[in-house]
């Protein structure tokens, strides 16, 4: 069964609707403006670390293969 989420209205929007209800007039309320900030992380250092790990792993595997031929 799908999870139900409660929708929370911001405090200022509640106050506006209560003020409008008290006066008896219906005013057009502007929709709350959402500001979006772009999430643009820099993963350059992680890519460098992964390349270094790959080179080390390849080197170790190559050394193990060479040693298996030499020791046999």
Beta strands, then each sheet from edge to edge (+ up, - down):
end
